[in-house]
Amino acid sequence: MKKADAIRGYLERIMQKIGRPVRLMEVCGTHTVSIFRHGIRSLLPEGLELLSGPGCPVCVTSIEDIDRAIKISEQSGAILTTFGDMMRVPGSYRSFYEARAEGADIRFVYSPSDALRLAKKTPERKVVFFGAGFETTSPLVASVIKVALEEGIKNFYVYSVHKLVPPALRALLQDKEVRVDGFILPGHVSTIIGIRPYEFLASEFNRPGVITGFSPDEIIEGVGMLLRQIASGRAEIEIQYKKVVRPEGNPQALKILYEVFSEADSYWRGIGNIPLSGLEPSERYSFVDAKRVFDISVQSKPEPKACSCGEVLRGVKKPTDCPLFGKACTPERPVGACMVSTEGSCSAYYRYGRY
């Protein structure tokens, strides 16, 4: 209790220097879960608000990509593989789980290496890995694609819905509905990309950012660093998570990533198309690109009108502002993608907040 009072008092003193309400956005879904699990919002002084951003790769995967992947799985001889938390993401008509129940060969794996091993074991089948994630996981997928080329495995494909975090932050700041004073930047992503890709936040938009770890103490320290910047009129990109993140990131991982993938426009569920915010296999590795290899034309439906997932991902609404939250939409029966993944804002609010 004494520690909680000390934290609240520490933040209150900085807020008094600022003299106005402050809205900070945690970009990473893991931060969202940690903030709820440890009750950090209960420690915040009046006027300081934490918003959840588009930091859940499952949540921002578009309906059309789900529909197209299901269509691939329905083709003769195809096996679709993906991470387990993608299985219940709603498409236009059904999720991967529901498509599997209807006969499609869809399997969840723990890594892209599992999908490559499956391709080796079943050379007569076309094995497709549905790859979702940010800069943290995409270098691993890139390395597996390189192995497929080196070993001459010709029945392994990747359907890439990988996303890049910095372009999404630019899109948020260009959105007139979004009001954010600073960013709690993702620790895991930043181990790969370092500081430089975030520098536009400060130089172009005058918004500070702090790359932060995931323990309660690290998050509180990151929030304090942001508030001190705002109080002193500074806008810089700082690293709280120095034990893991280097300013230059991981050059070797970046080299592999951009050898195999090229930046491309990408559609984010609830946000829309963001220029150069996605990753697609480059020309040299186009032989693994499932979007080029398979015939996957679909007619997708728009997002459910009553679902507020898009506004939640942009920090415009809280999950509890959605009329479906906790009623028609629960983790057991999700209407929107934000309720599916454990890193989704709606799921975190449901499990640790209101309920």
WOHUMO-V210921 format. One record per residue. N is the residue number from 1. RES is the residue in one letter. SS is DSSP state (H for helix, E for strand, L for the rest). PHI is phi in whole degrees, 0 to 359 (999 if undefined). PSI is psi as a letter, one per 20 degrees, with the letter a starting at -180 (NA if undefined). Layout:
((N	RES	SS	PHI	PSI) (N	RES	SS	PHI	PSI))
This chain:
((1	M	L	999	g) (2	K	H	298	h) (3	K	H	294	g) (4	A	H	298	g) (5	D	H	296	h) (6	A	H	294	g) (7	I	H	296	g) (8	R	H	298	g) (9	G	H	294	h) (10	Y	H	298	g) (11	L	H	290	h) (12	E	H	297	g) (13	R	H	297	h) (14	I	H	290	g) (15	M	H	297	h) (16	Q	H	296	h) (17	K	H	291	h) (18	I	H	288	g) (19	G	L	77	k) (20	R	L	202	r) (21	P	L	296	q) (22	V	E	229	p) (23	R	E	242	o) (24	L	E	250	q) (25	M	E	246	p) (26	E	E	274	p) (27	V	L	280	h) (28	C	L	270	p) (29	G	H	297	h) (30	T	H	295	h) (31	H	H	297	g) (32	T	H	303	g) (33	V	H	295	g) (34	S	H	296	h) (35	I	H	299	g) (36	F	H	287	g) (37	R	H	301	h) (38	H	L	259	j) (39	G	L	66	k) (40	I	H	294	h) (41	R	H	299	h) (42	S	H	289	i) (43	L	H	267	i) (44	L	L	281	p) (45	P	L	286	r) (46	E	L	301	p) (47	G	L	96	i) (48	L	E	252	o) (49	E	E	237	p) (50	L	E	255	p) (51	L	E	251	q) (52	S	E	262	p) (53	G	L	253	a) (54	P	L	274	l) (55	G	L	264	k) (56	C	L	243	o) (57	P	H	298	h) (58	V	H	295	g) (59	C	H	295	h) (60	V	H	268	j) (61	T	L	290	p) (62	S	L	286	q) (63	I	H	301	g) (64	E	H	298	h) (65	D	H	294	h) (66	I	H	297	g) (67	D	H	299	g) (68	R	H	292	h) (69	A	H	294	h) (70	I	H	297	h) (71	K	H	297	h) (72	I	H	298	g) (73	S	H	296	h) (74	E	L	274	i) (75	Q	L	281	q) (76	S	L	301	p) (77	G	L	83	j) (78	A	E	266	q) (79	I	E	236	p) (80	L	E	260	p) (81	T	E	239	q) (82	T	E	197	r) (83	F	L	287	q) (84	G	H	300	h) (85	D	H	285	i) (86	M	H	276	i) (87	M	L	295	h) (88	R	L	256	j) (89	V	L	293	p) (90	P	L	290	p) (91	G	L	261	b) (92	S	L	294	h) (93	Y	L	238	h) (94	R	L	197	r) (95	S	L	265	r) (96	F	H	300	g) (97	Y	H	300	g) (98	E	H	291	h) (99	A	H	295	h) (100	R	H	295	h) (101	A	H	297	h) (102	E	L	269	j) (103	G	L	118	i) (104	A	L	289	q) (105	D	L	271	n) (106	I	E	238	p) (107	R	E	230	q) (108	F	E	264	q) (109	V	L	233	r) (110	Y	L	265	i) (111	S	L	200	r) (112	P	H	297	h) (113	S	H	297	h) (114	D	H	298	g) (115	A	H	294	h) (116	L	H	294	g) (117	R	H	297	h) (118	L	H	298	h) (119	A	H	297	h) (120	K	H	296	g) (121	K	H	286	h) (122	T	L	234	m) (123	P	L	297	i) (124	E	L	277	i) (125	R	L	251	q) (126	K	E	261	o) (127	V	E	258	p) (128	V	E	245	p) (129	F	E	263	o) (130	F	E	273	o) (131	G	E	263	o) (132	A	L	244	q) (133	G	L	153	r) (134	F	L	258	b) (135	E	H	297	i) (136	T	H	292	g) (137	T	H	263	h) (138	S	H	296	h) (139	P	H	298	h) (140	L	H	295	g) (141	V	H	298	g) (142	A	H	299	g) (143	S	H	294	h) (144	V	H	291	h) (145	I	H	298	h) (146	K	H	298	g) (147	V	H	297	g) (148	A	H	300	g) (149	L	H	293	g) (150	E	H	296	h) (151	E	L	265	j) (152	G	L	67	k) (153	I	L	275	o) (154	K	L	258	i) (155	N	L	247	k) (156	F	E	248	p) (157	Y	E	225	q) (158	V	E	233	p) (159	Y	E	260	o) (160	S	E	270	p) (161	V	L	239	k) (162	H	L	295	q) (163	K	E	237	q) (164	L	L	249	p) (165	V	H	289	g) (166	P	H	304	g) (167	P	H	299	h) (168	A	H	293	h) (169	L	H	294	h) (170	R	H	298	g) (171	A	H	298	h) (172	L	H	296	g) (173	L	H	289	h) (174	Q	L	274	i) (175	D	L	273	o) (176	K	L	293	i) (177	E	L	281	h) (178	V	L	272	p) (179	R	L	237	o) (180	V	L	228	p) (181	D	L	265	i) (182	G	E	186	r) (183	F	E	237	p) (184	I	E	275	o) (185	L	E	275	q) (186	P	E	289	p) (187	G	H	292	g) (188	H	H	294	g) (189	V	H	302	g) (190	S	H	289	h) (191	T	H	298	h) (192	I	H	269	g) (193	I	H	264	i) (194	G	L	71	b) (195	I	L	269	g) (196	R	H	308	g) (197	P	H	297	i) (198	Y	H	266	i) (199	E	H	298	h) (200	F	H	296	h) (201	L	H	304	g) (202	A	H	278	g) (203	S	H	288	h) (204	E	H	260	h) (205	F	H	244	i) (206	N	L	56	l) (207	R	L	244	p) (208	P	E	283	q) (209	G	E	217	q) (210	V	E	230	p) (211	I	E	284	o) (212	T	E	235	q) (213	G	L	283	a) (214	F	L	243	i) (215	S	L	283	r) (216	P	H	304	g) (217	D	H	296	h) (218	E	H	294	g) (219	I	H	294	g) (220	I	H	299	g) (221	E	H	297	g) (222	G	H	298	g) (223	V	H	298	g) (224	G	H	298	g) (225	M	H	297	g) (226	L	H	296	g) (227	L	H	296	h) (228	R	H	295	h) (229	Q	H	298	g) (230	I	H	297	g) (231	A	H	296	h) (232	S	L	265	j) (233	G	L	75	k) (234	R	L	263	q) (235	A	L	218	o) (236	E	L	222	r) (237	I	E	256	o) (238	E	E	244	r) (239	I	E	244	o) (240	Q	L	275	h) (241	Y	L	273	l) (242	K	L	292	h) (243	K	L	290	i) (244	V	L	237	g) (245	V	L	262	p) (246	R	L	256	q) (247	P	L	305	h) (248	E	L	274	i) (249	G	L	73	b) (250	N	L	239	n) (251	P	H	302	h) (252	Q	H	293	g) (253	A	H	296	g) (254	L	H	295	h) (255	K	H	297	g) (256	I	H	296	g) (257	L	H	303	g) (258	Y	H	273	i) (259	E	H	284	h) (260	V	H	268	h) (261	F	E	251	q) (262	S	E	238	q) (263	E	E	290	q) (264	A	E	212	q) (265	D	E	299	q) (266	S	E	215	q) (267	Y	E	266	p) (268	W	E	257	p) (269	R	L	304	p) (270	G	L	84	i) (271	I	L	246	g) (272	G	E	117	a) (273	N	E	282	p) (274	I	E	241	p) (275	P	E	301	p) (276	L	E	51	k) (277	S	E	250	j) (278	G	E	234	r) (279	L	E	233	p) (280	E	E	234	q) (281	P	E	305	p) (282	S	L	291	r) (283	E	H	303	g) (284	R	H	299	h) (285	Y	H	250	k) (286	S	H	296	i) (287	F	H	295	i) (288	V	H	262	i) (289	D	E	284	o) (290	A	H	298	h) (291	K	H	293	h) (292	R	H	270	h) (293	V	H	279	h) (294	F	L	259	q) (295	D	L	275	o) (296	I	L	226	l) (297	S	L	284	p) (298	V	L	223	r) (299	Q	L	246	n) (300	S	L	269	q) (301	K	L	273	q) (302	P	L	287	r) (303	E	L	300	q) (304	P	L	305	p) (305	K	L	300	h) (306	A	L	280	i) (307	C	L	281	p) (308	S	L	258	j) (309	C	H	305	g) (310	G	H	299	g) (311	E	H	293	h) (312	V	H	294	g) (313	L	H	295	h) (314	R	L	267	i) (315	G	L	76	j) (316	V	L	279	h) (317	K	L	232	q) (318	K	L	267	q) (319	P	H	307	h) (320	T	H	291	i) (321	D	H	281	i) (322	C	L	282	p) (323	P	L	293	i) (324	L	L	269	i) (325	F	E	300	p) (326	G	L	74	i) (327	K	L	244	e) (328	A	L	286	h) (329	C	E	241	o) (330	T	L	223	r) (331	P	L	302	h) (332	E	L	284	h) (333	R	L	225	m) (334	P	L	286	p) (335	V	L	269	g) (336	G	L	247	q) (337	A	H	293	h) (338	C	H	294	i) (339	M	H	264	i) (340	V	L	277	f) (341	S	L	287	q) (342	T	L	297	h) (343	E	L	270	i) (344	G	L	290	q) (345	S	H	300	g) (346	C	H	295	g) (347	S	H	298	g) (348	A	H	295	g) (349	Y	H	299	g) (350	Y	H	294	g) (351	R	H	282	h) (352	Y	H	242	i) (353	G	H	259	e) (354	R	L	301	h) (355	Y	L	256	NA))
